[in-house]
Structures are given as structure tokens and as C-alpha cells.
């Protein structure tokens, strides 16, 4: 729980600086040729990062490295870390060189429409070549993250994205006037951020006793096992990206604005998901891995159950709050300029149907981490493919009667199918882990959430929401209703005897 607090707070800080970065970029560069070129160019190394770094490398490395720490000696584990770092550095250097060389063709695939605008295409290719080595630094950061997390250090890896956002913001202010094309300052900021993210990991590695040195023992059995675990994990990350891609294609077949409605609604859902659910999943993986390595499956089941209780304790009230306050939330966050009331309402509809699946989105991360700890990366991929098929079928079935809301609902349904199947399979593997204490906890949380919902509804009617009101009026409504809802939920949880709130406050 302490680790989840660290990761969650760092993620929240990263989201805040990410929002500031977006404001700075929009303010200085607007929306045009240069920004289009940058976003496409930056998307390419980011896609590789999601596939090969955070999406697969860390989750494949942590269970194997933890097993070496548990069953062998620290020296053996540290040798595995050095050999992995050396091999990964060589592979990433080659990938970077090849990517720089193939940038014109990569841009053609990622943004075929740019070929009709020679200036935009040329700028995108240049920016892609400039930023492609970012994958080198961020993938090594992911490996360092796996090492540090296994040794129960979470702060430095979790704060790395904050460093990137600060570097990008600073580069715009300090460097934009030095280039004929000011957007280059943003790309330089990305590269400086990548370097600093990696450099900041080394002092923390030294504090836990690890000095990464060149080690060319590529025949190390641990490296082979990491590679075997990575392959299906990469495929699983690719399935997730394919789901996003297919969803965008389906949304593009609907009336104009549908893609944007879904994008903005998803951004709101990602806040509780990223700040808490993903934080718990990240913090749980090393604990799960240690318990599997020690063959302590009874403790593993308790830890899984405890993690899921925490997830549900936060996501059930968050889910209901998003549903009730969907219009005020979208209005306060986005309603300004060209984003008017006519955009707020359909975006809020998308938020409603994404929110009903928040519990499933959140629980998936914890359950999948349990499979990774068991060194089973194949099962989550197989079930992810099933969920993808459900998503596509339900999306096609619902998109025309419900428009973009149908696509959001299809995503929630597919996620529910995903987590239910994974939970059944996991229970067969390790035994029953959702016992009486879990269901009692969920019941208490649901009852406290019902009291909270009633309080929010009463306050909302007293204040009377006005879609066309001044920003200060709308902000006041949202802040007051959230504050009342939070206070009522906390008080109700204490009165019902729930242990989760006390545990969160004690460990925080």
C-alpha cells in the first residue's frame, strides 16, 4: 500500500505537469502543420515504448529477477540485471539506427495523408529521426524500473514521466527562439527528458547496491526466460493498441466529433485509473512475484484479495460520482472556446458508458499482474484477444443505435468479460482468493457509495446546475458536490466499520 501511494502520487503529479505541457504547447504552437508533425513523430517512439518497454519488458523482467533474489544470491540477481542491461542497450542502439534510417517509410505508414503536403511530411520525418533514439533511453528506464521495483523502491521510476514533462515545458520557453522552426525545441526537450529520466535512476540503483556494468553473458538462462515471457507480453500490448485503433476506425464512421467525444471522456476515466488502479497493479507485481517465488500461495491469495478490495473501495464511489456528475465534470474541464455545450453533452454521454466499466478496467491490472508473477504471460494475451473480439462485435452492434456511446459501452462490456474470465482461470490456478472478507468489503463500499450518491443528488438539486452558467458558477457547483460526496463517503465508511479507509490513511 505504501508503494501504491508513492506511485499514485507520482502519477497524479505527472498528469498535472502533462496538462500544463499540453497548455503550453497549445499556447505557443496552436494546432497546425508543425504540431501535427510533432504529434505524429512523437507517437512513433511512444508506440514502441508501450509495446516493448512498459508494456512487456518490465512485467517479464520483475518475476524472473525476483525469483533470482529469492532463490539464489543477490550477486546472481545483479549479474542478470547487468547482462540484461548490456544486451538491451545493444538491441536498442540498433533499433534506433534502423528507425532513423527508415523514418521516411515509417511516417508514410503512420500518416499517409502527409505525403500530399511535402513541407509537413519533411518536418515529420526530421522530427521522427530526431526523437527516435528516445526509445533507447525510455526502454532502459523501464528495465531500471523493474530492478528498483523488485527491490521495493518505487519513487524514482514513478517520477520519471514528471521529469519528461518538465523538460518539454522548459525547452519550449528556453529554446523555441533558437530554431528557425520553433517546434524543434519541443523535440529537443523530449530527448533531454529521455536522457535525464535514465540518468536519475543510477543514484537510486547504487543506493540499493546495484552497479550496472557491461556483462556480455548473453547465454544467461535468466535472459532466455525473460525473452520467452516478453514475446506474448509484446503481443498482448499489440492487442491493446489494436483495440484502440479499431475503436478509432469505428468512431470515424459515425457523425463528426465522435472520435473527440470518446477521446475526452477517456481522458477523464484515465485519471482515477492511472492514479490509483495502475499504481496498485505496479506496486503489487513485485509482492506477487516474491510470494510466487517463495511458493507462498496462501499469502499470494490474500494479497490479491487485499489489492482488489482497495481497488473496489476507490473505484466504486469514483464510478458512481463520474456517472452522476458527468456533465459538470466535462463542462468544467473542457467547455471553453470551440468546445461548447453541444460538445459537452455527447462527451458526457460517452463518459457515462466508460464509467460503468471503471471497476473492470481497474481490476484487470491487478489480476493480470498475478498472472505475470506466475510467469504466465500467455493466458492474459489469449483472453485479451477474446475481449477484443467482444469489443468489436458489441461495438458494431451498438454503434448505430447508440452512436459513439455504443462504442464506449462496448469497451466496458469487453473489459467486464476480460476480468471475469481471467478471475475464473486464476482461481483455478491458485485456489479461491475472493473470500467472505472481499464480498463483505464490497458490500460496505457499495452501501457507503449509495449514501454518498444520495447526498450528491440532494446538494446538486439545491445548487441547481446550469449548463450555460459562468465558469466560476460551474466550478463552484462541482467543487461543492465533490467535497460533500467525499466527506459523506468517508464518514459512511467509518460508521460501517470498513477497514480500507483506515488502512489507506495509516499507510499513506
JODA-V618145 format. One record per residue. N is the residue number from 1. RES is the residue in three letters. PSI is psi as a letter, one per 30 degrees, with the letter a starting at -180 (999 if undefined). NEAR is the number of other C-alpha atoms within 12 Angstrom. Layout:
BEGIN
<<N;RES;PSI;NEAR> <N;RES;PSI;NEAR>>
END
This chain:
BEGIN
<<1;UNK;e;34> <2;UNK;e;23> <3;UNK;e;35> <4;UNK;e;38> <5;UNK;e;31> <6;UNK;e;30> <7;UNK;e;38> <8;UNK;e;33> <9;UNK;e;28> <10;UNK;e;30> <11;UNK;e;37> <12;UNK;e;28> <13;UNK;e;26> <14;UNK;e;27> <15;UNK;e;30> <16;UNK;e;20> <17;UNK;f;26> <18;UNK;e;26> <19;UNK;e;22> <20;UNK;e;21> <21;UNK;e;31> <22;UNK;e;24> <23;UNK;e;19> <24;UNK;e;24> <25;UNK;e;33> <26;UNK;e;21> <27;UNK;e;15> <28;UNK;e;23> <29;UNK;f;27> <30;UNK;b;17> <31;UNK;j;17> <32;UNK;a;15> <33;UNK;e;22> <34;UNK;e;34> <35;UNK;e;30> <36;UNK;e;28> <37;UNK;e;37> <38;UNK;e;40> <39;UNK;e;35> <40;UNK;e;36> <41;UNK;e;45> <42;UNK;f;36> <43;UNK;f;28> <44;UNK;e;36> <45;UNK;f;41> <46;UNK;e;29> <47;UNK;e;30> <48;UNK;e;32> <49;UNK;e;34> <50;UNK;e;29> <51;UNK;e;32> <52;UNK;f;39> <53;UNK;d;35> <54;UNK;e;33> <55;UNK;f;38> <56;UNK;e;37> <57;UNK;e;45> <58;UNK;e;45> <59;UNK;f;53> <60;UNK;e;46> <61;UNK;e;48> <62;UNK;e;53> <63;UNK;e;46> <64;UNK;e;46> <65;UNK;e;48> <66;UNK;e;44> <67;UNK;e;35> <68;UNK;e;32> <69;UNK;e;29> <70;UNK;e;26> <71;UNK;f;21> <72;UNK;b;19> <73;UNK;l;15> <74;UNK;e;22> <75;UNK;e;19> <76;UNK;e;23> <77;UNK;e;34> <78;UNK;e;34> <79;UNK;e;31> <80;UNK;e;43> <81;UNK;e;45> <82;UNK;e;32> <83;UNK;e;31> <84;UNK;e;45> <85;UNK;e;37> <86;UNK;e;24> <87;UNK;e;28> <88;UNK;e;37> <89;UNK;e;28> <90;UNK;e;22> <91;UNK;e;22> <92;UNK;e;29> <93;UNK;e;22> <94;UNK;e;18> <95;UNK;e;26> <96;UNK;e;30> <97;UNK;e;22> <98;UNK;e;18> <99;UNK;e;30> <100;UNK;e;28> <101;UNK;e;20> <102;UNK;g;20> <103;UNK;e;33> <104;UNK;e;27> <105;UNK;e;22> <106;UNK;e;28> <107;UNK;e;36> <108;UNK;e;25> <109;UNK;e;18> <110;UNK;e;26> <111;UNK;i;27> <112;UNK;f;18> <113;UNK;f;17> <114;UNK;f;27> <115;UNK;f;22> <116;UNK;f;12> <117;UNK;j;18> <118;UNK;e;17> <119;UNK;e;17> <120;UNK;e;29> <121;UNK;e;32> <122;UNK;e;26> <123;UNK;e;32> <124;UNK;e;43> <125;UNK;e;38> <126;UNK;e;31> <127;UNK;e;41> <128;UNK;e;42> <129;UNK;e;36> <130;UNK;e;33> <131;UNK;f;40> <132;UNK;e;44> <133;UNK;f;41> <134;UNK;e;44> <135;UNK;e;45> <136;UNK;e;35> <137;UNK;e;41> <138;UNK;f;48> <139;UNK;e;43> <140;UNK;e;44> <141;UNK;e;42> <142;UNK;e;41> <143;UNK;e;44> <144;UNK;e;48> <145;UNK;e;43> <146;UNK;e;43> <147;UNK;e;48> <148;UNK;e;38> <149;UNK;e;43> <150;UNK;f;42> <151;UNK;g;36> <152;UNK;h;31> <153;UNK;j;29> <154;UNK;f;39> <155;UNK;e;32> <156;UNK;e;35> <157;UNK;e;47> <158;UNK;f;41> <159;UNK;f;32> <160;UNK;e;35> <161;UNK;f;35> <162;UNK;e;34> <163;UNK;e;36> <164;UNK;e;38> <165;UNK;e;37> <166;UNK;e;34> <167;UNK;e;32> <168;UNK;e;37> <169;UNK;e;35> <170;UNK;e;26> <171;UNK;e;31> <172;UNK;e;33> <173;UNK;e;23> <174;UNK;f;19> <175;UNK;f;22> <176;UNK;e;25> <177;UNK;f;16> <178;UNK;f;16> <179;UNK;k;16> <180;UNK;e;11> <181;UNK;j;26> <182;UNK;f;27> <183;UNK;f;42> <184;UNK;f;37> <185;UNK;e;34> <186;UNK;e;45> <187;UNK;e;46> <188;UNK;e;36> <189;UNK;e;35> <190;UNK;e;44> <191;UNK;e;34> <192;UNK;e;29> <193;UNK;e;34> <194;UNK;e;38> <195;UNK;e;29> <196;UNK;e;30> <197;UNK;e;37> <198;UNK;e;33> <199;UNK;e;23> <200;UNK;f;29> <201;UNK;f;38> <202;UNK;e;27> <203;UNK;e;19> <204;UNK;e;26> <205;UNK;e;34> <206;UNK;e;20> <207;UNK;f;14> <208;UNK;g;22> <209;UNK;g;18> <210;UNK;k;26> <211;UNK;j;25> <212;UNK;j;30> <213;UNK;l;21> <214;UNK;k;20> <215;UNK;j;23> <216;UNK;g;20> <217;UNK;i;20> <218;UNK;f;25> <219;UNK;g;16> <220;UNK;k;21> <221;UNK;f;20> <222;UNK;e;32> <223;UNK;e;33> <224;UNK;e;21> <225;UNK;e;27> <226;UNK;e;39> <227;UNK;e;29> <228;UNK;e;24> <229;UNK;e;36> <230;UNK;e;34> <231;UNK;e;25> <232;UNK;f;31> <233;UNK;e;39> <234;UNK;e;33> <235;UNK;e;28> <236;UNK;e;34> <237;UNK;e;34> <238;UNK;e;26> <239;UNK;e;28> <240;UNK;e;32> <241;UNK;e;24> <242;UNK;e;23> <243;UNK;e;30> <244;UNK;e;25> <245;UNK;e;20> <246;UNK;e;24> <247;UNK;e;35> <248;UNK;e;25> <249;UNK;e;20> <250;UNK;e;32> <251;UNK;e;33> <252;UNK;f;21> <253;UNK;f;20> <254;UNK;l;27> <255;UNK;l;17> <256;UNK;k;15> <257;UNK;f;25> <258;UNK;e;34> <259;UNK;e;31> <260;UNK;e;26> <261;UNK;e;38> <262;UNK;e;42> <263;UNK;e;29> <264;UNK;e;33> <265;UNK;e;39> <266;UNK;e;36> <267;UNK;e;27> <268;UNK;e;36> <269;UNK;e;41> <270;UNK;f;29> <271;UNK;e;32> <272;UNK;e;34> <273;UNK;e;38> <274;UNK;e;33> <275;UNK;e;32> <276;UNK;e;43> <277;UNK;e;43> <278;UNK;e;40> <279;UNK;e;39> <280;UNK;e;46> <281;UNK;e;43> <282;UNK;e;50> <283;UNK;f;42> <284;UNK;e;48> <285;UNK;e;46> <286;UNK;e;45> <287;UNK;e;41> <288;UNK;e;46> <289;UNK;e;45> <290;UNK;e;35> <291;UNK;e;30> <292;UNK;e;36> <293;UNK;e;27> <294;UNK;g;23> <295;UNK;h;19> <296;UNK;i;18> <297;UNK;f;27> <298;UNK;e;18> <299;UNK;e;23> <300;UNK;e;37> <301;UNK;e;33> <302;UNK;e;27> <303;UNK;e;34> <304;UNK;e;44> <305;UNK;e;34> <306;UNK;e;35> <307;UNK;e;44> <308;UNK;e;45> <309;UNK;e;41> <310;UNK;e;39> <311;UNK;e;45> <312;UNK;e;41> <313;UNK;e;41> <314;UNK;e;37> <315;UNK;e;38> <316;UNK;e;40> <317;UNK;e;42> <318;UNK;e;40> <319;UNK;e;39> <320;UNK;e;40> <321;UNK;e;40> <322;UNK;e;39> <323;UNK;e;32> <324;UNK;e;37> <325;UNK;g;37> <326;UNK;e;36> <327;UNK;e;37> <328;UNK;e;39> <329;UNK;e;37> <330;UNK;e;41> <331;UNK;e;39> <332;UNK;e;32> <333;UNK;e;25> <334;UNK;f;30> <335;UNK;j;28> <336;UNK;l;19> <337;UNK;b;12> <338;UNK;f;11> <339;UNK;j;21> <340;UNK;a;20> <341;UNK;e;23> <342;UNK;f;22> <343;UNK;e;29> <344;UNK;e;34> <345;UNK;e;31> <346;UNK;e;35> <347;UNK;e;41> <348;UNK;e;42> <349;UNK;e;37> <350;UNK;e;45> <351;UNK;e;46> <352;UNK;e;38> <353;UNK;f;36> <354;UNK;e;43> <355;UNK;e;44> <356;UNK;f;35> <357;UNK;g;38> <358;UNK;e;45> <359;UNK;e;38> <360;UNK;e;36> <361;UNK;e;40> <362;UNK;e;45> <363;UNK;f;41> <364;UNK;e;40> <365;UNK;e;38> <366;UNK;e;45> <367;UNK;e;48> <368;UNK;e;44> <369;UNK;e;47> <370;UNK;e;49> <371;UNK;e;39> <372;UNK;e;44> <373;UNK;e;42> <374;UNK;g;38> <375;UNK;h;35> <376;UNK;j;33> <377;UNK;f;38> <378;UNK;e;27> <379;UNK;e;32> <380;UNK;e;40> <381;UNK;e;30> <382;UNK;e;25> <383;UNK;e;32> <384;UNK;e;36> <385;UNK;e;29> <386;UNK;e;28> <387;UNK;e;35> <388;UNK;e;36> <389;UNK;e;27> <390;UNK;e;27> <391;UNK;e;37> <392;UNK;e;33> <393;UNK;e;24> <394;UNK;e;29> <395;UNK;e;36> <396;UNK;e;29> <397;UNK;e;20> <398;UNK;f;26> <399;UNK;f;30> <400;UNK;e;18> <401;UNK;e;14> <402;UNK;g;24> <403;UNK;b;32> <404;UNK;f;43> <405;UNK;e;41> <406;UNK;e;35> <407;UNK;e;48> <408;UNK;e;47> <409;UNK;e;37> <410;UNK;e;37> <411;UNK;e;43> <412;UNK;e;37> <413;UNK;e;34> <414;UNK;e;36> <415;UNK;e;38> <416;UNK;e;31> <417;UNK;e;29> <418;UNK;e;37> <419;UNK;e;34> <420;UNK;e;26> <421;UNK;e;26> <422;UNK;e;35> <423;UNK;e;35> <424;UNK;e;20> <425;UNK;e;24> <426;UNK;e;33> <427;UNK;e;24> <428;UNK;e;14> <429;UNK;e;20> <430;UNK;f;28> <431;UNK;l;20> <432;UNK;k;22> <433;UNK;f;31> <434;UNK;i;27> <435;UNK;a;19> <436;UNK;e;15> <437;UNK;e;19> <438;UNK;e;29> <439;UNK;e;20> <440;UNK;e;22> <441;UNK;e;32> <442;UNK;e;33> <443;UNK;e;22> <444;UNK;e;31> <445;UNK;e;39> <446;UNK;e;29> <447;UNK;e;29> <448;UNK;e;34> <449;UNK;e;35> <450;UNK;e;26> <451;UNK;e;29> <452;UNK;e;34> <453;UNK;e;33> <454;UNK;e;23> <455;UNK;e;27> <456;UNK;e;35> <457;UNK;e;26> <458;UNK;e;19> <459;UNK;e;26> <460;UNK;e;29> <461;UNK;e;15> <462;UNK;e;14> <463;UNK;f;19> <464;UNK;j;21> <465;UNK;k;30> <466;UNK;j;23> <467;UNK;e;27> <468;UNK;g;21> <469;UNK;l;20> <470;UNK;l;16> <471;UNK;e;21> <472;UNK;e;14> <473;UNK;e;20> <474;UNK;e;29> <475;UNK;e;27> <476;UNK;e;23> <477;UNK;e;32> <478;UNK;e;34> <479;UNK;e;22> <480;UNK;e;26> <481;UNK;e;34> <482;UNK;e;31> <483;UNK;e;20> <484;UNK;e;26> <485;UNK;e;34> <486;UNK;e;27> <487;UNK;e;22> <488;UNK;e;27> <489;UNK;e;36> <490;UNK;e;31> <491;UNK;e;22> <492;UNK;e;28> <493;UNK;e;32> <494;UNK;e;21> <495;UNK;e;18> <496;UNK;f;25> <497;UNK;g;20> <498;UNK;k;30> <499;UNK;f;26> <500;UNK;e;32> <501;UNK;e;31> <502;UNK;e;20> <503;UNK;e;21> <504;UNK;e;24> <505;UNK;e;14> <506;UNK;e;12> <507;UNK;f;14> <508;UNK;999;17>>
END
